[in-house]
Amino acid sequence: MDLKYYENLKQICTKSAVCLVAVSKTKPKEDIQILYNLNQRIFGENKVQELVEKYEFLPKDIEWHFIGHLQKNKIKYIAPFVNLIHAVDSIELLTEIDKRAAQNNRIINCLVQFHIAKEETKFGLDKSEIKSFFEEALHLKNIRIIGVMGMATFTENEYLIRTEFKLLKDIFNLLQENYFADKLYFKEISMGMSGDFEIAIQEGSTMIRIGSSIFGSR
Ligand SMILES: *Cc1c(COP(=O)(O)O)cnc(C)c1O
C-alpha cells in the first residue's frame, strides 16, 4: 500500500471537490481497515460475495459502492446495505434493484453507465438508448439515479481519453436538462481511475475510483 500516495490524492480530491472511492477489490480487510483509520469511508468493490464478506466484518459506517458489472440474481445480497451502484446499464437490472430495494424499505442510489470507450469489451448504454431507458426508469420509486458513470479506453492516448470523458460530461448535461432539471441530487459523474483521473477531474468528474495506485497492483 502507498499511504503517501493516498494522502496526496486525498488533498487533490479535497481541493477539486471530488469524491474519492477507494477501490479495494481483491485486497484484504486489513488494508481497508488501515485506510479507514485514516478516515477513508468510501470503498468500491466489484464482486458481490467479496463485498458481503467485507461488509460483515468491517465497521458499519463504511459507505460501500458496487462498481462492477452486477448480475440480477445477486442484487438481493447487497440490497440491504449498498450505498451506490455505479454501473447500471439496463432497465431490467434497474427494475430488479428497485424491487430488492423496496423489499428492504430502502431507496438505492444508482449511476447509469454509458459506453464511452472505443473498446467493445466495456459495458454501458449508448446515447441512442437514453430515451427508452429513462422513460421507464423515472417510474421506479425505490431507486434514485444520481448521475452517470463511464470508463475510458485503456490507452496512452490522452486525447482519446479526454474526448471520451467529454462525451460522458455531455451526456450528463443532456440528461440533467431533459430528465432531472428540478432534481438537485442528480449531480454525479463517476469517471477516472488510477491511470486517467487527472484528465477526468479536468473534464468535470465528481467521483474518481482509484484502486491500484493506492493499494498496489492486483
Ligand atoms: C478496478 C476498477 C477501478 C480501479 O482501477 P485502478 O486502475 O486499479 O485504479 C475503477 N473502476 C472500476 C469499474 C473497476 O473495475
Ligand as a Chemical Component Dictionary entry (heavy atoms), coordinates in Angstrom:
data_LIG
# 
_chem_comp.id                   LIG 
_chem_comp.type                 NON-POLYMER 
_chem_comp.pdbx_formal_charge   0 
_chem_comp.three_letter_code    LIG 
# 
loop_
_chem_comp_atom.comp_id 
_chem_comp_atom.atom_id 
_chem_comp_atom.alt_atom_id 
_chem_comp_atom.type_symbol 
_chem_comp_atom.charge 
_chem_comp_atom.model_Cartn_x 
_chem_comp_atom.model_Cartn_y 
_chem_comp_atom.model_Cartn_z 
_chem_comp_atom.pdbx_ordinal 
LIG C1 C1 C 0 -10.904 -1.950 -10.773 1  
LIG C2 C2 C 0 -11.749 -0.789 -11.127 2  
LIG C3 C3 C 0 -11.323 0.528  -10.854 3  
LIG C4 C4 C 0 -9.973  0.869  -10.262 4  
LIG O1 O1 O 0 -8.961  0.650  -11.190 5  
LIG P1 P1 P 0 -7.447  1.081  -10.913 6  
LIG O2 O2 O 0 -6.864  1.183  -12.268 7  
LIG O3 O3 O 0 -6.849  -0.002 -10.092 8  
LIG O4 O4 O 0 -7.459  2.371  -10.190 9  
LIG C5 C5 C 0 -12.183 1.558  -11.178 10 
LIG N1 N1 N 0 -13.396 1.329  -11.718 11 
LIG C6 C6 C 0 -13.833 0.093  -11.997 12 
LIG C7 C7 C 0 -15.169 -0.083 -12.608 13 
LIG C8 C8 C 0 -13.025 -1.008 -11.712 14 
LIG O5 O5 O 0 -13.471 -2.242 -12.002 15 
# 
loop_
_chem_comp_bond.comp_id 
_chem_comp_bond.atom_id_1 
_chem_comp_bond.atom_id_2 
_chem_comp_bond.value_order 
_chem_comp_bond.pdbx_ordinal 
LIG C1 C2 SING 1  
LIG C2 C3 SING 2  
LIG C2 C8 DOUB 3  
LIG C3 C4 SING 4  
LIG C3 C5 DOUB 5  
LIG C4 O1 SING 6  
LIG O1 P1 SING 7  
LIG P1 O2 DOUB 8  
LIG P1 O3 SING 9  
LIG P1 O4 SING 10 
LIG C5 N1 SING 11 
LIG N1 C6 DOUB 12 
LIG C6 C7 SING 13 
LIG C6 C8 SING 14 
LIG C8 O5 SING 15 
# 
